[in-house]
Amino acid sequence: MEKSDKHIIKQIRKGDKTAFEHLFKTHYNELCNFANSFVKDPDEAEEIVQDVFYKLWQKRKQLIIQKNLRGYLFKTIRNKCTAYGRHLKIKQQYEQDPNTSHTPESPLELLEATQMENLFNQTLMQLPERCRKIFNLSREQGLKYREIAIELSISIKTVEADMGSTLKALREALKTAQK
């Protein structure tokens, strides 16, 4: 690994926003182009790249990169694009044959499904209004982060942060319910 890569990683792990911003600006466009070569959707490619950088910053203290930083970023983007492709394939299969979904058949399954839906709704209602609105626009109306930012007159970073907080709250509620 290059000395400059080690220095940038060290600075980012310390929380140096300037180093992170430099990394972002240096690689953002080429990573978007790379992601777009997989997903064939420039907006989705940007969302994937932004998500990778967002998670990189969120987990910066645990950041361990053995090889070069650029290679790490490209590999992470490729993995995200592959996961996106799998998700899209499943979504398309479902849209072609909606009967493949599992509907609760027994009273116990119906009760569990109802409880999970109630937990989901309760957790959402406990979140700030903007978080709920962003979640609704993204998940229920299918808007991209950029479109949500424009609709609500906020930055894409704010959309990403609020969405991350919402998903974290939902995951924690689900973990708690499973105990």
C-alpha positions as CSV (number, residue, x, y, z in Angstrom):
1,M,0.0,0.0,0.0
2,E,1.3,3.5,-0.9
3,K,2.4,5.7,1.9
4,S,-0.2,8.3,0.9
5,D,-3.0,5.7,1.2
6,K,-1.8,4.8,4.7
7,H,-1.8,8.5,5.7
8,I,-5.3,9.1,4.3
9,I,-6.7,6.0,6.0
10,K,-5.1,7.1,9.3
11,Q,-6.5,10.6,9.0
12,I,-10.0,9.3,8.2
13,R,-9.9,6.9,11.1
14,K,-9.1,9.9,13.3
15,G,-12.2,11.7,11.9
16,D,-10.4,14.1,9.6
17,K,-13.2,15.4,7.4
18,T,-10.8,17.1,5.0
19,A,-9.0,13.8,4.3
20,F,-12.4,12.1,3.7
21,E,-13.5,14.9,1.4
22,H,-10.3,14.7,-0.5
23,L,-10.8,10.9,-0.9
24,F,-14.4,11.5,-2.0
25,K,-13.6,14.2,-4.6
26,T,-10.6,12.2,-5.9
27,H,-12.6,9.1,-6.7
28,Y,-16.3,10.0,-6.8
29,N,-16.6,10.5,-10.6
30,E,-14.7,7.4,-11.7
31,L,-16.5,5.3,-9.1
32,C,-19.9,6.5,-10.4
33,N,-18.8,5.7,-13.9
34,F,-17.6,2.2,-12.8
35,A,-20.9,1.6,-10.9
36,N,-22.9,2.8,-13.9
37,S,-21.2,0.2,-16.1
38,F,-22.9,-2.4,-13.9
39,V,-26.2,-1.0,-13.1
40,K,-26.9,1.0,-16.3
41,D,-28.6,3.8,-14.3
42,P,-26.6,6.9,-13.4
43,D,-28.8,7.9,-10.5
44,E,-28.6,4.4,-9.0
45,A,-24.9,4.4,-9.6
46,E,-24.5,7.6,-7.7
47,E,-26.6,6.3,-4.8
48,I,-24.4,3.2,-4.6
49,V,-21.2,5.3,-4.5
50,Q,-22.7,7.7,-2.0
51,D,-23.8,4.8,0.2
52,V,-20.3,3.3,0.1
53,F,-18.8,6.6,1.2
54,Y,-21.5,7.1,3.8
55,K,-20.8,3.7,5.3
56,L,-17.0,4.2,5.0
57,W,-17.4,7.4,7.2
58,Q,-19.8,5.7,9.6
59,K,-17.3,2.8,10.2
60,R,-14.1,4.8,9.8
61,K,-12.8,3.8,13.3
62,Q,-12.9,0.1,12.3
63,L,-11.4,0.8,8.8
64,I,-8.7,-1.7,7.9
65,I,-7.5,-1.8,4.3
66,Q,-4.7,-4.2,3.5
67,K,-3.9,-3.3,-0.1
68,N,-4.4,0.0,-1.9
69,L,-7.3,2.3,-1.1
70,R,-8.4,2.8,-4.7
71,G,-8.7,-1.0,-5.2
72,Y,-10.7,-1.3,-2.0
73,L,-13.2,1.3,-3.2
74,F,-13.6,-0.3,-6.6
75,K,-14.0,-3.8,-5.0
76,T,-16.6,-2.4,-2.6
77,I,-18.5,-0.7,-5.4
78,R,-18.4,-3.9,-7.5
79,N,-19.8,-5.9,-4.6
80,K,-22.6,-3.3,-4.0
81,C,-23.5,-3.4,-7.7
82,T,-23.6,-7.2,-7.7
83,A,-26.0,-7.1,-4.6
84,Y,-28.1,-4.4,-6.4
85,G,-28.3,-6.7,-9.5
86,R,-29.5,-9.6,-7.3
87,H,-32.0,-7.4,-5.6
88,L,-33.3,-6.2,-9.0
89,K,-33.6,-9.7,-10.3
90,I,-35.6,-10.8,-7.3
91,K,-37.8,-7.7,-7.6
92,Q,-38.4,-8.4,-11.3
93,Q,-39.3,-12.0,-10.6
94,Y,-41.8,-10.9,-8.0
95,E,-43.3,-8.4,-10.3
96,Q,-43.7,-11.1,-13.0
97,D,-45.3,-13.6,-10.5
98,P,-46.7,-11.8,-7.4
99,N,-48.1,-15.2,-6.3
100,T,-44.6,-16.2,-5.2
101,S,-44.9,-14.1,-2.1
102,H,-45.5,-15.8,1.2
103,T,-48.8,-14.9,2.8
104,P,-49.4,-16.1,6.4
105,E,-51.5,-19.2,6.4
106,S,-51.8,-20.3,10.0
107,P,-53.2,-18.1,12.8
108,L,-49.8,-18.0,14.4
109,E,-48.1,-16.8,11.2
110,L,-50.9,-14.2,10.8
111,L,-50.4,-13.0,14.4
112,E,-46.6,-12.8,14.0
113,A,-47.0,-10.8,10.7
114,T,-49.4,-8.4,12.4
115,Q,-47.1,-8.0,15.4
116,M,-44.2,-7.2,13.1
117,E,-46.2,-4.7,11.1
118,N,-47.3,-3.0,14.3
119,L,-43.7,-2.9,15.6
120,F,-42.6,-1.5,12.3
121,N,-45.3,1.2,12.4
122,Q,-44.6,2.1,16.1
123,T,-40.9,2.4,15.4
124,L,-41.5,4.7,12.4
125,M,-43.9,6.9,14.4
126,Q,-41.3,7.4,17.1
127,L,-38.9,8.9,14.6
128,P,-38.7,12.6,13.7
129,E,-41.2,13.6,11.0
130,R,-38.5,14.3,8.4
131,C,-37.1,10.8,8.8
132,R,-40.6,9.3,8.3
133,K,-41.2,11.5,5.3
134,I,-37.8,10.5,3.7
135,F,-38.5,6.8,4.4
136,N,-41.9,7.1,2.9
137,L,-40.6,8.9,-0.2
138,S,-37.8,6.3,-0.7
139,R,-39.4,3.0,0.2
140,E,-43.1,3.6,-0.6
141,Q,-42.9,6.1,-3.5
142,G,-39.6,4.8,-4.9
143,L,-37.8,8.1,-5.2
144,K,-34.1,8.3,-5.4
145,Y,-32.1,10.2,-2.7
146,R,-31.5,13.1,-5.1
147,E,-35.2,13.4,-5.9
148,I,-36.0,13.3,-2.2
149,A,-33.4,16.0,-1.5
150,I,-35.0,18.2,-4.2
151,E,-38.5,17.5,-3.0
152,L,-37.7,18.4,0.6
153,S,-35.2,21.2,-0.2
154,I,-32.4,19.5,1.8
155,S,-29.0,18.1,0.9
156,I,-28.5,14.6,-0.4
157,K,-26.2,14.0,2.7
158,T,-29.1,14.9,5.0
159,V,-31.3,12.4,3.1
160,E,-28.6,9.7,3.5
161,A,-28.1,10.5,7.2
162,D,-31.8,10.4,8.0
163,M,-32.4,7.3,6.0
164,G,-29.4,5.6,7.8
165,S,-30.9,6.6,11.2
166,T,-34.3,5.3,10.2
167,L,-33.0,1.9,9.0
168,K,-30.8,1.6,12.1
169,A,-33.8,2.2,14.3
170,L,-35.9,-0.4,12.4
171,R,-33.0,-2.9,12.7
172,E,-32.7,-2.3,16.4
173,A,-36.4,-2.7,17.0
174,L,-36.4,-6.0,15.0
175,K,-33.4,-7.3,17.1
176,T,-35.2,-6.4,20.3
177,A,-38.4,-8.1,19.1
178,Q,-36.5,-11.3,18.2
179,K,-35.1,-11.7,21.7
